[in-house]
Amino acid sequence: MIDFVRNTSFNMNAMDYMPIKELKPGMKNINALFIVLEVGPPTLTKEAREVRTLRVADTSASINLSVWDEPGALLQPGDIVRLTRGYASLWRAALTLYSGKSGDIQKVGEFCMLFNEQVNMSEPQPTPPPSAPAGLAVPASDRTNGAHPTPRAHQPPNQPAGAAAGGVQHAPKSDRFTHNSQDHNKHPHKTYVRGRGHQRGNNRR
């Protein structure tokens, strides 16, 4: 339940307050002093309870504050609030401050407080990409950094590299012998027969 302190003069050094900028997920027993900037609409839970998200800030940063039931309905923008025994946690990847069951919220003033709303601690943190398994390295040639790989000219398996560059293509040795054998079959061997002149010469002898 929220307590409204009538004495608006408060001492920020009376308690050890945690700066909002130093809050991290999992912290407990947080004491903080901040000013309310915005009050979100109520959300009704299955247990018929109301929960509101407030944006609060101090001199270091701003953050979302989740408040249940009556305290959330009573707080207004410009109220200076002191939180004791709160805790910080992640809600939908956003750092959120909670009052908790054992926490206490007190209004200690209005308007007169310096704050920093430029640094928002409740901005969702992007999820880092999954790392490659151990022992599985990505070749340097495959690291395109998002760019499309350079297309390579397709060459037949038996075609030498010089042919793609406009060089002279030489046939393999096996093809040379094949062409020679085909040319050889086009010109059959000639059979030479001794003429009659040779026979006459033999008869003369």
NUTOR-775077 format. One line per 2 residues: for each residue x, y, z of N, C-alpha, C, O. Coordinates in pm, whole numbers. Layout:
! NUTOR-775077
X,Y,Z,X,Y,Z,X,Y,Z,X,Y,Z | ...
END
This chain:
! NUTOR-775077
85,-119,0,0,0,0,88,124,0,195,127,62 | 42,226,-70,123,346,-83,98,441,34,-16,458,78
203,500,83,195,598,190,229,734,134,329,750,63 | 146,834,164,170,970,119,227,1051,234,161,1072,336
350,1095,217,418,1173,320,382,1319,300,407,1377,194 | 323,1380,402,279,1519,390,397,1615,380,388,1716,310
504,1585,446,620,1674,443,692,1654,310,756,1551,288 | 681,1751,222,740,1737,89,889,1762,88,955,1736,-13
944,1812,196,1089,1833,202,1154,1702,241,1138,1655,354 | 1227,1643,149,1289,1513,172,1438,1525,151,1486,1612,77
1509,1438,216,1655,1437,208,1698,1316,128,1679,1202,170 | 1758,1340,11,1799,1229,-74,1916,1154,-14,1941,1040,-54
1988,1212,79,2102,1145,140,2064,1069,266,2150,1005,328 | 1936,1075,306,1895,1007,429,1901,856,412,1914,784,511
1892,805,288,1896,662,260,1991,638,144,2009,725,58 | 2049,522,142,2141,488,33,2059,445,-87,2019,329,-97
2034,537,-179,1952,507,-297,2039,453,-410,2152,497,-432 | 1981,357,-481,2049,298,-596,2014,378,-722,1897,392,-754
2114,431,-793,2084,500,-920,2022,403,-1020,2062,287,-1029 | 1925,452,-1093,1857,366,-1190,1953,313,-1296,1937,201,-1344
2053,391,-1330,2147,348,-1433,2229,228,-1391,2282,157,-1477 | 2241,202,-1262,2321,90,-1213,2239,-35,-1187,2293,-135,-1141
2110,-32,-1216,2025,-149,-1193,2055,-258,-1295,2081,-230,-1412 | 2051,-382,-1248,2074,-499,-1333,1973,-608,-1299,1923,-612,-1186
1944,-696,-1394,1849,-804,-1366,1897,-893,-1251,2014,-929,-1243 | 1804,-927,-1162,1836,-1012,-1049,1867,-938,-920,1879,-1001,-815
1880,-807,-925,1907,-731,-803,1784,-731,-711,1671,-726,-758 | 1809,-737,-580,1701,-737,-480,1730,-631,-374,1839,-574,-368
1628,-607,-291,1638,-507,-183,1687,-372,-236,1781,-313,-183 | 1622,-327,-341,1660,-201,-405,1586,-85,-338,1464,-89,-322
1662,16,-300,1605,141,-251,1633,249,-355,1748,272,-392 | 1527,314,-401,1543,412,-509,1449,529,-486,1345,517,-422
1489,642,-539,1409,764,-533,1397,818,-675,1498,839,-742 | 1274,842,-721,1254,882,-860,1126,963,-872,1048,975,-778
1107,1019,-990,988,1096,-1022,908,1021,-1129,967,960,-1219 | 776,1026,-1119,688,957,-1213,672,1043,-1338,633,1159,-1329
703,985,-1454,689,1056,-1581,559,1019,-1653,489,1107,-1704 | 528,892,-1657,407,845,-1726,343,733,-1646,411,659,-1575
210,722,-1657,135,614,-1594,57,543,-1703,-29,602,-1769 | 86,414,-1723,19,337,-1826,-119,291,-1784,-155,299,-1667
-198,242,-1880,-333,193,-1849,-326,64,-1767,-227,-9,-1776 | -429,34,-1688,-427,-87,-1606,-451,-212,-1690,-522,-208,-1791
-391,-321,-1647,-413,-452,-1707,-470,-544,-1601,-414,-555,-1492 | -581,-609,-1632,-648,-697,-1536,-597,-839,-1553,-598,-894,-1664
-553,-900,-1444,-501,-1036,-1447,-613,-1137,-1422,-728,-1099,-1396 | -580,-1265,-1432,-678,-1370,-1407,-727,-1370,-1263,-838,-1414,-1234
-644,-1319,-1173,-683,-1312,-1032,-760,-1184,-1000,-778,-1150,-883 | -805,-1114,-1104,-881,-990,-1088,-800,-882,-1017,-853,-805,-937
-672,-878,-1047,-585,-774,-991,-540,-682,-1104,-526,-723,-1220 | -517,-558,-1068,-473,-458,-1165,-322,-437,-1153,-268,-430,-1043
-258,-427,-1267,-115,-398,-1271,-93,-287,-1373,-149,-289,-1483 | -12,-191,-1336,20,-78,-1422,171,-67,-1441,249,-103,-1353
207,-17,-1556,348,10,-1585,369,160,-1586,309,232,-1666 | 455,205,-1498,488,347,-1489,630,370,-1540,718,286,-1523
649,482,-1603,785,520,-1641,835,622,-1539,776,729,-1521 | 944,587,-1473,1001,673,-1368,1145,704,-1404,1205,637,-1488
1200,807,-1340,1337,849,-1372,1399,919,-1253,1331,977,-1169 | 1533,912,-1249,1611,991,-1154,1716,1068,-1233,1704,1082,-1355
1818,1116,-1167,1919,1197,-1236,2008,1115,-1328,2082,1172,-1409 | 2003,980,-1319,2093,897,-1399,2025,838,-1522,2087,833,-1629
1899,794,-1511,1831,728,-1623,1684,710,-1589,1637,751,-1482 | 1611,650,-1682,1469,617,-1662,1450,467,-1674,1535,397,-1728
1336,417,-1623,1308,274,-1623,1158,253,-1607,1087,342,-1559 | 1110,135,-1647,970,98,-1626,953,43,-1485,1034,-37,-1438
847,87,-1418,814,41,-1283,679,-28,-1288,580,31,-1331 | 674,-154,-1244,549,-230,-1240,489,-220,-1101,552,-257,-1001
366,-170,-1095,299,-147,-966,163,-217,-968,89,-208,-1066 | 131,-286,-859,7,-361,-849,-98,-282,-773,-69,-207,-679
-223,-301,-816,-343,-260,-744,-347,-111,-711,-322,-28,-797 | -379,-77,-585,-410,60,-546,-295,158,-566,-319,269,-613
-171,125,-532,-63,223,-552,-53,272,-696,-26,390,-720 | -73,182,-791,-66,224,-931,-178,317,-969,-160,403,-1056
-294,303,-906,-408,390,-936,-393,528,-872,-450,625,-923 | -318,538,-763,-306,665,-691,-192,752,-742,-199,875,-732
-88,692,-798,26,771,-844,-8,846,-972,-83,798,-1056 | 48,966,-984,25,1053,-1099,159,1105,-1151,257,1109,-1077
164,1146,-1279,287,1206,-1331,325,1330,-1251,241,1415,-1220 | 453,1339,-1218,504,1450,-1138,523,1415,-992,586,1491,-918
471,1299,-949,490,1258,-810,633,1209,-789,689,1137,-873 | 692,1248,-679,824,1199,-640,803,1085,-542,736,1101,-440
860,969,-574,830,845,-503,958,784,-451,1064,790,-514 | 947,724,-333,1057,650,-273,1017,503,-267,912,467,-213
1102,419,-323,1080,274,-325,1180,207,-233,1300,237,-238 | 1132,117,-150,1220,39,-62,1193,-110,-84,1079,-151,-105
1299,-188,-77,1295,-333,-90,1233,-378,-223,1156,-474,-229 | 1267,-307,-327,1223,-350,-459,1322,-446,-523,1425,-480,-465
1290,-490,-644,1381,-580,-716,1370,-552,-866,1271,-495,-913 | 1473,-593,-939,1479,-571,-1085,1479,-705,-1157,1542,-801,-1112
1408,-710,-1267,1400,-833,-1346,1370,-797,-1491,1336,-683,-1522 | 1382,-897,-1580,1353,-878,-1722,1209,-917,-1751,1161,-1020,-1706
1142,-832,-1827,1007,-862,-1875,1003,-832,-2024,1010,-717,-2066 | 992,-940,-2103,994,-928,-2248,1121,-857,-2296,1116,-763,-2375
1232,-904,-2245,1366,-855,-2280,1389,-710,-2239,1482,-646,-2287 | 1304,-657,-2149,1319,-519,-2103,1340,-520,-1951,1267,-588,-1879
1438,-445,-1904,1464,-434,-1761,1350,-358,-1694,1314,-249,-1737 | 1293,-417,-1588,1177,-360,-1519,1201,-361,-1370,1260,-455,-1315
1156,-256,-1304,1167,-242,-1159,1033,-279,-1096,928,-234,-1142 | 1037,-361,-990,916,-409,-923,920,-368,-776,1026,-362,-713
800,-339,-723,792,-309,-579,793,-437,-497,849,-439,-387 | 731,-544,-547,732,-671,-476,632,-674,-360,575,-572,-322
613,-795,-305,519,-810,-194,570,-743,-68,493,-685,8 | 699,-750,-46,756,-690,75,804,-548,53,858,-485,144
785,-496,-69,831,-361,-100,737,-254,-48,623,-284,-10 | 782,-133,-48,705,-21,3,725,99,-89,837,130,-130
614,165,-122,617,283,-207,561,401,-129,453,392,-70 | 633,511,-128,590,632,-58,604,753,-149,707,770,-215
501,835,-151,510,962,-221,569,1065,-125,516,1088,-17 | 680,1125,-166,752,1216,-77,757,1358,-131,811,1446,-65
702,1383,-249,707,1518,-302,642,1527,-439,585,1429,-488 | 652,1644,-500,596,1668,-633,686,1761,-712,734,1863,-662
707,1724,-836,765,1810,-940,912,1849,-921,990,1836,-1015 | 952,1893,-805,1085,1953,-790,1192,1845,-780,1238,1811,-671
1232,1792,-895,1338,1690,-897,1398,1685,-1037,1326,1682,-1137 | 1528,1684,-1042,1598,1669,-1170,1594,1522,-1212,1602,1432,-1129
1581,1500,-1342,1576,1362,-1391,1635,1356,-1532,1647,1457,-1600 | 1670,1235,-1572,1729,1208,-1703,1642,1105,-1774,1638,988,-1734
1572,1147,-1877,1488,1054,-1953,1552,1012,-2086,1493,935,-2161 | 1672,1062,-2114,1739,1025,-2239,1790,881,-2235,1786,810,-2335
1836,839,-2118,1886,701,-2102,1770,616,-2051,1724,633,-1938 | 1723,525,-2136,1610,438,-2100,1663,298,-2074,1704,227,-2166
1662,257,-1947,1713,125,-1911,1618,13,-1951,1655,-104,-1948 | 1496,47,-1989,1396,-55,-2026,1388,-77,-2175,1296,-145,-2222
1480,-24,-2251,1482,-54,-2394,1514,-202,-2414,1609,-252,-2354 | 1436,-273,-2496,1462,-416,-2518,1602,-439,-2571,1648,-370,-2662
1670,-537,-2513,1805,-572,-2556,1797,-674,-2668,1729,-776,-2652 | 1865,-650,-2781,1862,-748,-2890,1928,-878,-2851,2029,-880,-2780
1869,-987,-2899,1924,-1119,-2870,2046,-1144,-2958,2035,-1130,-3080 | 2162,-1181,-2903,2280,-1208,-2986,2260,-1331,-3071,2192,-1425,-3028
2317,-1334,-3191,2303,-1452,-3277,2373,-1572,-3217,2473,-1557,-3147 | 2320,-1692,-3243,2385,-1812,-3189,2525,-1831,-3244,2548,-1812,-3364
2617,-1866,-3158,2755,-1887,-3200,2771,-2025,-3262,2693,-2116,-3235 | 2874,-2039,-3346,2901,-2166,-3411,2949,-2268,-3309,3017,-2230,-3214
2914,-2398,-3327,2962,-2500,-3232,3113,-2504,-3224,3183,-2469,-3319 | 3161,-2548,-3109,3305,-2554,-3088,3369,-2651,-3186,3317,-2759,-3210
3482,-2611,-3242,3554,-2695,-3336,3502,-2687,-3478,3555,-2754,-3567 | 3399,-2606,-3501,3341,-2592,-3634,3365,-2451,-3681,3290,-2360,-3645
3467,-2431,-3760,3505,-2298,-3807,3444,-2273,-3943,3427,-2366,-4022 | 3413,-2150,-3971,3359,-2110,-4101,3474,-2064,-4188,3549,-1975,-4148
3491,-2123,-4309,3602,-2080,-4396,3592,-1933,-4428,3484,-1875,-4435 | 3710,-1875,-4447,3714,-1732,-4477,3646,-1700,-4609,3591,-1592,-4625
3650,-1797,-4706,3588,-1772,-4835,3437,-1767,-4827,3373,-1707,-4913 | 3378,-1831,-4723,3233,-1833,-4708,3181,-1716,-4628,3060,-1700,-4617
3270,-1634,-4572,3226,-1519,-4493,3202,-1402,-4587,3295,-1331,-4624 | 3078,-1383,-4626,3044,-1278,-4721,2998,-1152,-4653,2979,-1050,-4719
2979,-1158,-4518,2933,-1040,-4442,2804,-983,-4498,2786,-862,-4505 | 2714,-1074,-4538,2584,-1029,-4587,2581,-1001,-4735,2472,-984,-4790
2696,-996,-4804,2698,-969,-4948,2682,-1099,-5024,2712,-1207,-4972 | 2633,-1089,-5150,2616,-1208,-5232,2751,-1254,-5283,2835,-1171,-5320
2775,-1384,-5287,2903,-1433,-5337,2920,-1404,-5484,2823,-1398,-5559 | 3045,-1386,-5525,3076,-1358,-5665,3054,-1483,-5748,3112,-1587,-5718
2970,-1476,-5853,2944,-1596,-5934,3069,-1639,-6008,3149,-1557,-6052 | 3085,-1769,-6020,3200,-1826,-6089,3155,-1886,-6222,3046,-1942,-6232
3241,-1873,-6325,3209,-1929,-6456,3212,-2080,-6449,3305,-2139,-6394 | 3107,-2142,-6506,3099,-2288,-6505,3184,-2344,-6616,3176,-2299,-6730
3266,-2443,-6584,3352,-2508,-6681,3326,-2657,-6677,3306,-2714,-6570 | 3326,-2720,-6794,3314,-2867,-6794,3429,-2930,-6718,3535,-2870,-6706
3409,-3051,-6668,3515,-3116,-6588,3644,-3137,-6663,3752,-3121,-6606 | 3635,-3172,-6792,3756,-3204,-6868,3813,-3084,-6941,3914,-3096,-7011
3750,-2967,-6924,3799,-2850,-6996,3908,-2782,-6917,3886,-2747,-6801 | 4026,-2761,-6974,4134,-2693,-6902,4096,-2549,-6870,4008,-2490,-6933
4165,-2496,-6772,4138,-2358,-6731,4173,-2259,-6840,4109,-2154,-6850 | 4271,-2289,-6921,4312,-2198,-7027,4207,-2179,-7134,4205,-2076,-7201
4118,-2280,-7154,4016,-2269,-7257,3914,-2165,-7221,3863,-2095,-7309 | 3882,-2153,-7091,3784,-2053,-7049,3836,-1913,-7068,3757,-1820,-7084
3967,-1895,-7068,4028,-1763,-7082,4054,-1727,-7227,4117,-1625,-7254 | 4009,-1809,-7324,4029,-1778,-7465,4156,-1838,-7521,4196,-1800,-7631
4221,-1929,-7450,4343,-1990,-7500,4314,-2101,-7599,4198,-2130,-7628 | 4419,-2161,-7652,4405,-2270,-7749,4380,-2398,-7673,4450,-2430,-7576
4280,-2470,-7717,4244,-2596,-7652,4307,-2711,-7728,4287,-2725,-7849 | 4382,-2791,-7658,4446,-2908,-7717,4368,-3031,-7679,4325,-3047,-7565
4350,-3116,-7774,4276,-3239,-7747,4360,-3333,-7663,4483,-3332,-7675 | 4298,-3412,-7581,4374,-3510,-7502,4445,-3610,-7591,4412,-3628,-7708
4544,-3675,-7529,4623,-3771,-7606,4536,-3882,-7661,4557,-3927,-7774 | 4440,-3928,-7582,4356,-4038,-7629,4277,-3999,-7752,4253,-4081,-7841
4235,-3867,-7759,4161,-3822,-7877,4252,-3812,-7999,4207,-3831,-8112 | 4379,-3781,-7976,4472,-3771,-8089,4484,-3905,-8161,4477,-3912,-8284
4503,-4010,-8083,4516,-4141,-8145,4387,-4182,-8214,4391,-4252,-8315 | 4276,-4140,-8162,4149,-4177,-8225,4134,-4111,-8360,4093,-4174,-8457
4168,-3980,-8366,4159,-3910,-8494,4258,-3967,-8594,4224,-3979,-8712 | 4378,-4003,-8552,4477,-4059,-8645,4431,-4191,-8702,4451,-4220,-8820
4367,-4271,-8616,4322,-4401,-8665,4208,-4384,-8764,4197,-4459,-8860 | 4122,-4282,-8739,4013,-4260,-8833,4066,-4211,-8967,4018,-4253,-9072
4165,-4122,-8965,4224,-4075,-9090,4296,-4188,-9164,4301,-4191,-9286 | 4351,-4278,-9086,4423,-4390,-9148,4327,-4482,-9220,4362,-4540,-9323
4207,-4498,-9167,4110,-4586,-9231,4053,-4526,-9359,4006,-4598,-9446 | 4058,-4392,-9371,4008,-4330,-9492,4096,-4363,-9614,4046,-4365,-9727
4224,-4389,-9593,4317,-4420,-9703,4369,-4563,-9686,4470,-4583,-9618 | 4302,-4661,-9744,4348,-4801,-9727,4485,-4822,-9791,4526,-4748,-9881
4555,-4925,-9743,4688,-4955,-9797,4678,-5000,-9944,4588,-5075,-9980 | 4772,-4954,-10027,4777,-4993,-10168,4859,-5121,-10185,4963,-5139,-10122
4809,-5207,-10271,4879,-5333,-10300,4956,-5316,-10431,4898,-5291,-10537 | 5083,-5330,-10422,5168,-5312,-10539,5191,-5448,-10604,5236,-5542,-10539
5161,-5458,-10735,5177,-5583,-10812,5286,-5559,-10917,5288,-5458,-10986 | 5372,-5652,-10925,5478,-5639,-11025,5419,-5636,-11166,5334,-5717,-11201
5467,-5543,-11244,5415,-5530,-11380,5475,-5632,-11475,5560,-5713,-11439 | 5429,-5623,-11592,5475,-5719,-11692,5621,-5695,-11729,5692,-5785,-11774
5661,-5574,-11709,5800,-5545,-11745,5896,-5625,-11662,6002,-5665,-11711 | 5862,-5649,-11537,5947,-5729,-11453,5947,-5873,-11498,6049,-5941,-11496
5828,-5920,-11540,5822,-6059,-11583,5902,-6078,-11712,5972,-6178,-11728 | 5893,-5981,-11803,5969,-5992,-11926,6118,-5992,-11900,6195,-6063,-11965
6154,-5914,-11806,6295,-5912,-11774,6343,-6044,-11722,6455,-6086,-11751 | 6260,-6110,-11646,6299,-6239,-11591,6306,-6344,-11700,6391,-6433,-11698
6214,-6334,-11797,6214,-6433,-11904,6337,-6417,-11991,6392,-6515,-12042 | 6379,-6294,-12006,6496,-6272,-12088,6617,-6334,-12026,6707,-6381,-12095
6620,-6335,-11893,6735,-6393,-11828,6734,-6543,-11848,6824,-6612,-11800
END
